[in-house]
Amino acid sequence: MEKTLIVEGMSCEHCEKRTEKELLKIDAVSDAKANADQGQVVVSLSKEVTDDKLAEAVSEAGYEYIKTV
């Protein structure tokens, strides 16, 4: 299962890696690919994870979660 998160504040590769690292700390997240230019992160999940939990990880990375599409 995949979710695409819309995230504000990422501006470079370092931002992408930081966001991916925080999301990968969640057990059910098997992969995370951030794209600063598009302002999104595609997250691959092994089981359902709430949007709130994903938003919390984005916030921990220092960026603003907008929504899941």
N, C-alpha and C positions, 0 to 999 in steps of 0.2 A: 504494500500500500504506500502511496506517496501523497504528500501534502506540499503545497507551495505557499510559503509565507511571504508576505509583503513586509519589507523592513526598511526603515528610514535611518540614515546616518552613516551607512557604509560608503566609503569613498575610495578604497584601495584594496590591494591583495591582502594586506595585513588585516584589514577589517573583515574580509571574507574568512580568512583562516581563524580569526578569533571567534567569530560567530559559529563556524563549523565546529570548532573545538568544544564550545559550551553545549551545543546541541548533541554532540556525540557522547556527552556525559550521561545522557538519558539512556537507560538500558535498552529500550525498544527501538532506539534510533540506530539503524545499521549504516546509514550514509547521509551526508549533508553536503550539498553543493551550493555555495553562495555565489551570487553574481552582483557585485556592487553597481555596475552600470545599469542593470535592470532593477535593482532594489528588491531582489527576491532571493529566497533560499528554498531549494527543492530538498525535502527531507524524505528519506526512505525509512519506513517503519516495519518492524516485524510483528507488531500488535498495535492496537489503538492507543493513542496518547492524546490527552486533552489539549486543546488549543491554548488553554491557560498555562499548562506546563511548558509548552514550546515557547510561549511568549515570555515566561519567566527566564528561560535560558537565553533568549535574545537580549533581554534586559540585563542579565548578568554580564553579557558580552559588552554592554555599553551602548546598545542600539535600541531603536523604538520599533516594537512589533505593531503593525497596522492592522492586518487581517490575514486570514487564510483563504485562499481561493481554490 
